[in-house]
Amino acid sequence: MTRSGKEYLARLSDGRRVMVNGEVVSDVAAHPAFAGAAESIARHYDHAHAAENRDVMTFPSPTTGEPVNRSFEVPRTAEDIATRSRALRRSAELSVGLLGRNPDHVASFFAGWAGRADVFARGGDRFAENIVRFHAMLRDEDLYAVYAIVPPQIDRSKPAHQQADPHLYAGVTREVDGGIHVSGAQMLATGGALADYILLSNIAPQRPGDEDQAISVAVAVGAPGLKIYSRRPYATAATSVFDYPLTTRFDETDALVVFDDVFVPWEQVFVYRDREICAAQWTETPAHVLGNHQAQVRLSTKMDFAVGLAHKIAESTGNLAAPPVRGALGELAAHAGVVSGLLAAQERNCEIDDEGIAWPGREECFAVMTLQSELYPKVMHMLRDLCGGGLIQLPSAAADFAHPEMAADLERYIGGPGETAVERVKLLKLAWDLVGSEFAGRHHQYEMFYVGAPFVVRQRMYGVYDFDRRRELVDRVLAGYDLDTALPGAAR
Ligand SMILES: Cc1cc2nc3c(=O)[nH]c(=O)nc-3n(C[C@H](O)[C@H](O)[C@H](O)COP(=O)(O)OP(=O)(O)OC[C@H]3O[C@@H](n4cnc5c(N)ncnc54)[C@H](O)[C@@H]3O)c2cc1C
C-alpha cells in the first residue's frame, strides 16, 4: 500500500550514519542539510497516497490488491507505458524535475529487473526469486531505493582487482552463514541520505578478476558499517526560501558510499560474483530504459519549467514584444520539444519482448541520453541570456525588504509596470537558483553525467541504433544507377 509522507519520515530514524561538515548525522529529517529535501520526498509520498490521485498514481498490487505506486508496475503494453508516463510526470512536477532521484527512479529499475527475472536465474533460481520478492516488498511497503553503480574515481587506469587494495571498489569480501560481507566504496548515491535502501552494483565494464565487484545487492541505509559521505549540502548556506527557493527544498544531495564490512543477507543478493549477469541486468532487461524513461520525464518537466520561467521573465522585463526575444523563446521551446517528442516516441515505439514485457523505445531513449548533456547546458545558457544583468542587480537578501529605506528604493528602482519589486525579485531569484547558484551548478553537472560520461553514452547510442535500416536507404539509392546510367531524359 502507498505510504504517507509522515510514514516515510518516521522510517528515516534507523541509525543511519551520514557524514557531513565534520559531523555524523543520524536524524536527517531534522538536520538543516537534508530537512528540506526530506520534506519534498514526503510530499511525493503524500501526493501518491491521496485518494484523489489514486487513479493516476497507483495500480493494484498483484500480491495484495492494495493500491501501490505506479512506478513499480512491470509494463506489458504501450498503454502501460503511457499510463506510467502520466504518473511519473505528475510526480516530477512536484519538484519541477529538480529531484533527480525521486523514489520513482530506482523503482523503475526494479520493475524492469522483476519483469525479466530469468536473466538473474542464470546465476541460480534463488537469485531470480530474490529479485522478484525484493521488488514486491519495495512495491507493497512503498520504500525508497537509490543506487550507487559506478566505482569511485581512484585509479581508472586499472581494473578493480588491480587497485592498490583489491577491495577499494565496493565488492564482496567473504561469505558467512546467511549472507555475504561487502567492503569498499562506490559513487555516487544521489539521495542516499534520504532513502531506505541503496542498490550496490556495477554498470561499468568489468575485467576477468573483478568478480568480487560483479554483484547486485540491496543494502538498508541503516545497516551497520554503511557510511554516507555527503557532498557539501547547499541548503545549509541558503539565507531563506525566498532567496533560494529551489536549493532550500530540492537539494537531494549526492554521496560517496563507504561499505565498512557490511553484512548483506542472501535474500538481498540478486547477482553474485558473475560479470556476465552483472552486465546483462542493464542490457538484457528493460530496467535501464525504464529507469531512464523516468529520468527523461523528469528532465522534460524541468525543461518545460525553464521555458515557462524564461517567458515570464521576458514579459516582466518588457522584452517580450521584441522579435529576437520571441525567436530565442521559440528556440528554447524547440529544445524542450525535442525531449517531450522523443518521450512520446518511446511510448509509441515500445517493444514487447519474448517474456511479454514492454520496453520504451530504445533508440529514442538513448537519443535523449546522448543529447541531454548538450541540450540542458544550452537551455540554461539561453535562460541566462534572456535574464541579462537583472539576475545580478538583485538585492542581497529577502531581509532588505524589511528595512523601510531599502524597501522604498527597491520598489522605485526594481519594480516594473504592473509588478511590485517583491514580485520581480522573487521571479529573478527563482531563475538565479536554476541557472547560477551552487545548486544550479550541481544540476548542470548532474544532467551531463547522471546517465554516464557523454563519451560512453554516445557509444551506447551506437549500439542500440538500427544502422542497417538506414544503410538500406543508401543501398537503394546506390542500386538505382551505375557507370553507364543515362542522364534523365536522354533516351527520349
Ligand atoms: C550530480 C551527479 C549525480 C550522480 N548520481 C549518481 C547516482 O545516483 N548513482 C550512481 O551510481 N552514479 C551517479 N553519478 C555518477 C555518474 O554515474 C558518473 O559520474 C558517470 O558514470 C561518469 O563517471 P565518472 O564521473 O567517473 O566520469 P569518467 O568516466 O571519469 O569521465 C569523466 C570524463 O573523462 C573523460 N574520459 C574518461 N575516460 C575516457 C576515455 N576512455 N576516453 C575518452 N574520454 C574519457 C571524458 O571527458 C569524461 O567525460 C552521479 C554523477 C553526478 C555528477
Ligand as a Chemical Component Dictionary entry (heavy atoms), coordinates in Angstrom:
data_LIG
# 
_chem_comp.id                   LIG 
_chem_comp.type                 NON-POLYMER 
_chem_comp.pdbx_formal_charge   0 
_chem_comp.three_letter_code    LIG 
# 
loop_
_chem_comp_atom.comp_id 
_chem_comp_atom.atom_id 
_chem_comp_atom.alt_atom_id 
_chem_comp_atom.type_symbol 
_chem_comp_atom.charge 
_chem_comp_atom.model_Cartn_x 
_chem_comp_atom.model_Cartn_y 
_chem_comp_atom.model_Cartn_z 
_chem_comp_atom.pdbx_ordinal 
LIG C1  C1  C 0 25.441 15.116 -9.763  1  
LIG C2  C2  C 0 25.702 13.673 -10.041 2  
LIG C3  C3  C 0 24.843 12.705 -9.517  3  
LIG C4  C4  C 0 25.097 11.349 -9.741  4  
LIG N1  N1  N 0 24.254 10.413 -9.207  5  
LIG C5  C5  C 0 24.554 9.098  -9.331  6  
LIG C6  C6  C 0 23.744 8.104  -8.712  7  
LIG O1  O1  O 0 22.711 8.387  -8.113  8  
LIG N2  N2  N 0 24.153 6.817  -8.784  9  
LIG C7  C7  C 0 25.292 6.447  -9.466  10 
LIG O2  O2  O 0 25.627 5.267  -9.488  11 
LIG N3  N3  N 0 26.061 7.372  -10.068 12 
LIG C8  C8  C 0 25.712 8.671  -10.009 13 
LIG N4  N4  N 0 26.518 9.613  -10.600 14 
LIG C9  C9  C 0 27.791 9.157  -11.133 15 
LIG C10 C10 C 0 27.733 9.009  -12.587 16 
LIG O3  O3  O 0 27.147 7.779  -12.871 17 
LIG C11 C11 C 0 29.168 9.116  -13.083 18 
LIG O4  O4  O 0 29.578 10.438 -12.869 19 
LIG C12 C12 C 0 29.220 8.769  -14.549 20 
LIG O5  O5  O 0 29.016 7.392  -14.709 21 
LIG C13 C13 C 0 30.555 9.129  -15.172 22 
LIG O6  O6  O 0 31.615 8.541  -14.470 23 
LIG P1  P1  P 0 32.755 9.445  -13.881 24 
LIG O7  O7  O 0 32.138 10.558 -13.132 25 
LIG O8  O8  O 0 33.673 8.565  -13.156 26 
LIG O9  O9  O 0 33.436 10.094 -15.145 27 
LIG P2  P2  P 0 34.599 9.494  -16.039 28 
LIG O10 O10 O 0 34.201 8.165  -16.583 29 
LIG O11 O11 O 0 35.859 9.548  -15.282 30 
LIG O12 O12 O 0 34.628 10.529 -17.202 31 
LIG C14 C14 C 0 34.970 11.901 -16.972 32 
LIG C15 C15 C 0 35.483 12.480 -18.250 33 
LIG O13 O13 O 0 36.777 11.946 -18.505 34 
LIG C16 C16 C 0 36.958 11.770 -19.902 35 
LIG N5  N5  N 0 37.257 10.347 -20.148 36 
LIG C17 C17 C 0 37.383 9.381  -19.202 37 
LIG N6  N6  N 0 37.698 8.209  -19.768 38 
LIG C18 C18 C 0 37.784 8.436  -21.092 39 
LIG C19 C19 C 0 38.065 7.596  -22.219 40 
LIG N7  N7  N 0 38.341 6.305  -22.083 41 
LIG N8  N8  N 0 38.032 8.151  -23.442 42 
LIG C20 C20 C 0 37.729 9.459  -23.619 43 
LIG N9  N9  N 0 37.463 10.304 -22.574 44 
LIG C21 C21 C 0 37.484 9.795  -21.339 45 
LIG C22 C22 C 0 35.676 12.256 -20.563 46 
LIG O14 O14 O 0 35.821 13.622 -20.893 47 
LIG C23 C23 C 0 34.650 12.119 -19.479 48 
LIG O15 O15 O 0 33.531 12.939 -19.698 49 
LIG C24 C24 C 0 26.243 10.959 -10.471 50 
LIG C25 C25 C 0 27.092 11.934 -11.008 51 
LIG C26 C26 C 0 26.818 13.269 -10.816 52 
LIG C27 C27 C 0 27.739 14.283 -11.406 53 
# 
loop_
_chem_comp_bond.comp_id 
_chem_comp_bond.atom_id_1 
_chem_comp_bond.atom_id_2 
_chem_comp_bond.value_order 
_chem_comp_bond.pdbx_ordinal 
LIG C1  C2  SING 1  
LIG C2  C3  SING 2  
LIG C2  C26 DOUB 3  
LIG C3  C4  DOUB 4  
LIG C4  N1  SING 5  
LIG C4  C24 SING 6  
LIG N1  C5  DOUB 7  
LIG C5  C6  SING 8  
LIG C5  C8  SING 9  
LIG C6  O1  DOUB 10 
LIG C6  N2  SING 11 
LIG N2  C7  SING 12 
LIG C7  O2  DOUB 13 
LIG C7  N3  SING 14 
LIG N3  C8  DOUB 15 
LIG C8  N4  SING 16 
LIG N4  C9  SING 17 
LIG N4  C24 SING 18 
LIG C9  C10 SING 19 
LIG C10 O3  SING 20 
LIG C10 C11 SING 21 
LIG C11 O4  SING 22 
LIG C11 C12 SING 23 
LIG C12 O5  SING 24 
LIG C12 C13 SING 25 
LIG C13 O6  SING 26 
LIG O6  P1  SING 27 
LIG P1  O7  DOUB 28 
LIG P1  O8  SING 29 
LIG P1  O9  SING 30 
LIG O9  P2  SING 31 
LIG P2  O10 DOUB 32 
LIG P2  O11 SING 33 
LIG P2  O12 SING 34 
LIG O12 C14 SING 35 
LIG C14 C15 SING 36 
LIG C15 O13 SING 37 
LIG C15 C23 SING 38 
LIG O13 C16 SING 39 
LIG C16 N5  SING 40 
LIG C16 C22 SING 41 
LIG N5  C17 SING 42 
LIG N5  C21 SING 43 
LIG C17 N6  DOUB 44 
LIG N6  C18 SING 45 
LIG C18 C19 SING 46 
LIG C18 C21 DOUB 47 
LIG C19 N7  SING 48 
LIG C19 N8  DOUB 49 
LIG N8  C20 SING 50 
LIG C20 N9  DOUB 51 
LIG N9  C21 SING 52 
LIG C22 O14 SING 53 
LIG C22 C23 SING 54 
LIG C23 O15 SING 55 
LIG C24 C25 DOUB 56 
LIG C25 C26 SING 57 
LIG C26 C27 SING 58 
# 
